[in-house]
Amino acid sequence: MLARNDVIDEETMETLVAAIGFRNVLAHEYGHVDTDEVYETLQTGLEVYDAYSRQIARWMQSQP
């Protein structure tokens, strides 16, 4: 919804969708989680939340 309405960009949306999937794996299949993958994701995958916050803030500032 946010990407369709040009609040966030497509790349951020796709990354967030992947993060939701990763969270679901952690929450529902804990015994089958690759700890190296979790570590790598935590080291490199968190910048999407900064991008998301900046894009939301930019959109909010553009609203009358």
C-alpha positions as YAML, in Angstrom:
chain: A
units: angstrom
residues:
- id: 1
  name: MET
  ca: [0.00, 0.00, 0.00]
- id: 2
  name: LEU
  ca: [2.75, 2.47, 0.90]
- id: 3
  name: ALA
  ca: [4.73, 1.73, -2.27]
- id: 4
  name: ARG
  ca: [1.62, 1.91, -4.45]
- id: 5
  name: ASN
  ca: [0.93, 5.38, -3.05]
- id: 6
  name: ASP
  ca: [4.56, 6.52, -3.49]
- id: 7
  name: VAL
  ca: [5.16, 6.85, 0.25]
- id: 8
  name: ILE
  ca: [8.10, 4.42, 0.14]
- id: 9
  name: ASP
  ca: [10.07, 3.18, -2.85]
- id: 10
  name: GLU
  ca: [9.75, -0.25, -4.41]
- id: 11
  name: GLU
  ca: [13.16, -1.47, -3.18]
- id: 12
  name: THR
  ca: [12.32, -0.61, 0.43]
- id: 13
  name: MET
  ca: [8.96, -2.32, 0.11]
- id: 14
  name: GLU
  ca: [10.54, -5.51, -1.29]
- id: 15
  name: THR
  ca: [13.16, -5.57, 1.46]
- id: 16
  name: LEU
  ca: [10.52, -5.11, 4.15]
- id: 17
  name: VAL
  ca: [8.43, -7.94, 2.68]
- id: 18
  name: ALA
  ca: [11.51, -10.19, 2.82]
- id: 19
  name: ALA
  ca: [12.14, -9.09, 6.43]
- id: 20
  name: ILE
  ca: [8.59, -10.09, 7.35]
- id: 21
  name: GLY
  ca: [9.21, -13.51, 5.85]
- id: 22
  name: PHE
  ca: [12.46, -13.82, 7.78]
- id: 23
  name: ARG
  ca: [10.65, -12.86, 10.99]
- id: 24
  name: ASN
  ca: [8.05, -15.53, 10.32]
- id: 25
  name: VAL
  ca: [10.78, -18.16, 9.96]
- id: 26
  name: LEU
  ca: [12.29, -17.06, 13.26]
- id: 27
  name: ALA
  ca: [8.93, -17.00, 15.03]
- id: 28
  name: HIS
  ca: [7.46, -20.23, 13.70]
- id: 29
  name: GLU
  ca: [10.39, -22.49, 12.82]
- id: 30
  name: TYR
  ca: [12.93, -21.65, 15.49]
- id: 31
  name: GLY
  ca: [14.45, -25.15, 15.50]
- id: 32
  name: HIS
  ca: [15.27, -24.89, 11.78]
- id: 33
  name: VAL
  ca: [16.95, -21.48, 11.75]
- id: 34
  name: ASP
  ca: [20.45, -21.08, 10.32]
- id: 35
  name: THR
  ca: [22.28, -19.05, 12.97]
- id: 36
  name: ASP
  ca: [24.83, -17.80, 10.42]
- id: 37
  name: GLU
  ca: [21.97, -16.42, 8.32]
- id: 38
  name: VAL
  ca: [20.48, -14.71, 11.37]
- id: 39
  name: TYR
  ca: [23.84, -13.15, 12.22]
- id: 40
  name: GLU
  ca: [24.40, -11.95, 8.64]
- id: 41
  name: THR
  ca: [20.90, -10.47, 8.46]
- id: 42
  name: LEU
  ca: [21.38, -8.61, 11.72]
- id: 43
  name: GLN
  ca: [24.73, -7.24, 10.53]
- id: 44
  name: THR
  ca: [23.61, -6.09, 7.09]
- id: 45
  name: GLY
  ca: [19.83, -6.09, 6.91]
- id: 46
  name: LEU
  ca: [18.82, -3.39, 9.36]
- id: 47
  name: GLU
  ca: [19.53, -0.35, 7.17]
- id: 48
  name: VAL
  ca: [16.15, -0.83, 5.52]
- id: 49
  name: TYR
  ca: [14.49, 0.49, 8.68]
- id: 50
  name: ASP
  ca: [16.49, 3.73, 8.41]
- id: 51
  name: ALA
  ca: [15.45, 4.06, 4.76]
- id: 52
  name: TYR
  ca: [11.85, 3.34, 5.69]
- id: 53
  name: SER
  ca: [11.87, 5.98, 8.44]
- id: 54
  name: ARG
  ca: [13.44, 8.61, 6.17]
- id: 55
  name: GLN
  ca: [10.92, 7.93, 3.40]
- id: 56
  name: ILE
  ca: [7.96, 8.10, 5.78]
- id: 57
  name: ALA
  ca: [9.29, 11.35, 7.29]
- id: 58
  name: ARG
  ca: [9.85, 12.85, 3.81]
- id: 59
  name: TRP
  ca: [6.32, 11.92, 2.79]
- id: 60
  name: MET
  ca: [4.84, 13.37, 5.99]
- id: 61
  name: GLN
  ca: [6.71, 16.65, 5.47]
- id: 62
  name: SER
  ca: [5.32, 16.88, 1.94]
- id: 63
  name: GLN
  ca: [1.72, 16.66, 3.12]
- id: 64
  name: PRO
  ca: [-0.26, 19.89, 3.59]
...
